[in-house]
Amino acid sequence: MPSRHWALEYGHATIAIILLIAAWEVVCDVFSVPKWLVPSPRQIVVETWEIRGILPVHFLATLWAVLGGFALAIVTGIPLAIMVVYSPFLRRVIYPLILMVQSVPKVAIAPLLLLWVGYGLQSNMIVAATVAFFPIVINTATGLESVDAELLELTRSLDASKLRVFWRVRLPWALPYIFSSLKVAITLAVIGAIVAEFIGADKGLGYLILTSSGAMQTSVMFGVLLILSLLGIASFYAVSWAERLLCPWYLPLDTDPARLEVR
C-alpha cells in the first residue's frame, strides 16, 4: 500500500516540521524578535517571493555547478578506486595524494582555481568535485574489495578473466557501496558549489546569500537557505531512486516499512 508506506516514512517528520514552523512564528510574534535578527516564517516567504524574478537564474547556476561537480567526481573517483583495488603500486601512490587533497580546506583551494580556470561555472564545478569525490573513491574501493573470497575462488576455478570477473562479480557486488557514497557525494557537491560561489561568482544561490548578508536582508538569506536545503534533499532522493532502479536486489531493510513488517 503506497499511501501507507509514505505515511509511515514521512508522516512524523512532516508533522514535526509543521509544528516547528508554527512555534517559530509564534515566538517571533510574541517576543517581537527583530526581523534583521531572526525573521518569522511569514516574513521569509513574503520577502523571498519579492525576488522571484531573479531566483531562477541563481538557482540554475547553482544546480549546474552541483550536477557538473557531481558528474566530475564520479568520472574521476570510480576509475581511481578501480586502479587502487587492482594495483598495489597505484594504491601506495594514489592514496597519499587523495588524502592530501582531502585534507586541504576547499576554501583555500577555491582562490587558486579561480586564478587557473577563471571565474565561472567551470571553477565552481571543480570545487564541488573536489569536495565530493573522496567518499566515492573510498566506498567504491571498499565495495570492490569486499567480494566474498569463496566467490572469487569460484571464478578462478572457472578460469574467468579479470575483466569478466569485474563486470559480472565485483561491480554488481560493489554497487550498493557506490550508491551509498553517491548519496553522500551529492550533498557534498551542494556544499562545494556554495563555497565556490562565496569565493568568486556573479550568480548562484551562494552569491545571493552573500549579497543578502551584506544588505542585511536576513529574510532573503533564510529563504535562499531553504531553497538550498530543498535542492540537497531532492538531489539525495534522486540518487536513492537511481539506486532502487539499478540495484533491485539490494534494499536496506530499515528504509522499507513493508519488509520490516514481514520480519
FIVEX-78353 format. One line per 4 residues: for each residue x, y, z of C-alpha. Coordinates in steps of 0.02 Angstrom, whole numbers, always signed. Example, Ala and Ser with C-alpha at 12.3 -4.5 7.8 and 13.67 -1.06 7.14 Angstrom:
+615,-225,+390  +684,-53,+357
# end
This chain:
+0,+0,+0  +99,+152,-64  -3,+280,+35  +27,+188,+199
+211,+170,+156  +228,+358,+127  +131,+397,+286  +245,+285,+389
+404,+353,+313  +368,+540,+303  +215,+574,+411  +303,+602,+578
+439,+710,+500  +309,+817,+411  +210,+845,+571  +368,+890,+667
+419,+1018,+535  +246,+1097,+534  +246,+1112,+723  +421,+1186,+722
+371,+1318,+594  +214,+1361,+693  +315,+1379,+855  +443,+1487,+763
+306,+1604,+701  +227,+1617,+874  +393,+1654,+962  +437,+1790,+835
+266,+1872,+857  +254,+1858,+1046  +431,+1918,+1084  +439,+2044,+940
+603,+1972,+876  +686,+2097,+757  +670,+2046,+575  +854,+2077,+542
+900,+1954,+680  +778,+1809,+657  +633,+1838,+536  +470,+1744,+555
+423,+1610,+427  +290,+1728,+356  +418,+1866,+328  +536,+1742,+247
+403,+1686,+124  +347,+1864,+83  +521,+1936,+53  +583,+1785,-41
+432,+1795,-154  +477,+1976,-192  +639,+1919,-277  +555,+1779,-376
+607,+1863,-538  +794,+1833,-510  +784,+1668,-415  +778,+1552,-568
+942,+1621,-637  +1033,+1597,-473  +954,+1428,-440  +1002,+1360,-611
+1181,+1422,-591  +1199,+1326,-428  +1108,+1174,-497  +1226,+1160,-646
+1377,+1182,-532  +1313,+1042,-418  +1270,+921,-559  +1431,+959,-653
+1538,+938,-498  +1447,+777,-452  +1473,+705,-626  +1656,+755,-624
+1678,+672,-454  +1602,+511,-522  +1708,+503,-681  +1867,+534,-580
+1827,+444,-417  +1767,+275,-483  +1916,+247,-602  +2035,+297,-462
+1952,+170,-347  +1969,+34,-478  +2154,+74,-501  +2180,+70,-313
+2098,-102,-300  +2189,-184,-446  +2362,-107,-422  +2453,-110,-254
+2582,+10,-327  +2449,+137,-376  +2368,+114,-205  +2531,+168,-123
+2546,+316,-242  +2365,+375,-256  +2303,+359,-77  +2426,+487,-4
+2382,+610,-143  +2195,+585,-113  +2216,+611,+74  +2320,+767,+42
+2187,+843,-71  +2051,+796,+54  +2146,+873,+200  +2166,+1043,+118
+2017,+1158,+157  +1918,+1188,-2  +1903,+1372,+42  +2092,+1378,+17
+2086,+1286,-149  +1948,+1392,-225  +2052,+1552,-248  +2188,+1452,-337
+2060,+1376,-454  +1993,+1549,-492  +2169,+1600,-544  +2196,+1445,-651
+2023,+1419,-726  +1943,+1590,-704  +1777,+1645,-635  +1626,+1550,-692
+1539,+1383,-695  +1695,+1279,-729  +1786,+1330,-571  +1627,+1304,-468
+1610,+1128,-538  +1790,+1086,-497  +1773,+1145,-318  +1613,+1044,-299
+1701,+892,-371  +1850,+905,-254  +1730,+905,-106  +1625,+760,-171
+1749,+635,-245  +1832,+573,-85  +1687,+465,-19  +1663,+396,-195
+1843,+335,-203  +1843,+259,-28  +1672,+174,-36  +1696,+108,-213
+1865,+33,-168  +1789,-44,-12  +1646,-119,-111  +1760,-192,-245
+1871,-270,-111  +1727,-339,-6  +1679,-477,-128  +1662,-644,-41
+1827,-740,-51  +1738,-904,-94  +1651,-819,-240  +1816,-756,-308
+1890,-930,-286  +1746,-999,-388  +1780,-877,-530  +1964,-928,-530
+1915,-1112,-539  +1808,-1070,-690  +1958,-981,-769  +1861,-817,-787
+1959,-666,-847  +1987,-517,-732  +1878,-409,-845  +1735,-534,-839
+1751,-550,-650  +1745,-361,-635  +1586,-340,-738  +1494,-495,-676
+1551,-505,-494  +1647,-359,-422  +1546,-215,-496  +1371,-285,-452
+1435,-327,-278  +1504,-150,-256  +1352,-57,-323  +1269,-36,-151
+1433,+36,-85  +1447,+151,-236  +1271,+218,-215  +1298,+245,-30
+1447,+354,-75  +1348,+443,-211  +1213,+493,-86  +1347,+571,+22
+1437,+647,-126  +1285,+736,-198  +1256,+830,-36  +1441,+871,-26
+1433,+936,-204  +1300,+1061,-149  +1416,+1121,-11  +1562,+1134,-131
+1463,+1235,-257  +1409,+1358,-123  +1588,+1376,-59  +1645,+1415,-236
+1508,+1544,-257  +1557,+1626,-93  +1736,+1646,-155  +1704,+1711,-329
+1543,+1713,-430  +1420,+1836,-502  +1269,+1721,-489  +1209,+1571,-393
+1122,+1540,-227  +1287,+1561,-133  +1313,+1729,-217  +1134,+1778,-172
+1163,+1732,+10  +1322,+1836,+12  +1240,+1991,-63  +1088,+1973,+51
+1202,+1964,+202  +1289,+2125,+150  +1121,+2212,+130  +1056,+2144,+299
+914,+2054,+209  +902,+1914,+334  +733,+1854,+271  +802,+1829,+96
+951,+1736,+168  +835,+1616,+259  +730,+1593,+103  +881,+1553,-5
+945,+1432,+128  +777,+1344,+122  +787,+1329,-67  +964,+1265,-50
+912,+1133,+76  +770,+1078,-39  +896,+1061,-180  +1005,+950,-72
+857,+843,-17  +792,+824,-195  +965,+776,-257  +985,+646,-119
+819,+564,-159  +857,+567,-345  +1013,+463,-311  +911,+349,-196
+784,+324,-336  +926,+279,-456  +991,+155,-326  +822,+68,-316
+815,+62,-506  +990,-5,-535  +1005,-114,-379  +835,-201,-369
+915,-345,-274  +976,-228,-137  +859,-132,-23  +908,-87,+156
+777,-159,+273  +770,-4,+382  +707,+101,+235  +563,-15,+189
+424,-24,+320  +337,-162,+223  +488,-276,+236  +508,-232,+418
+331,-291,+449  +368,-458,+364  +511,-484,+484
# end
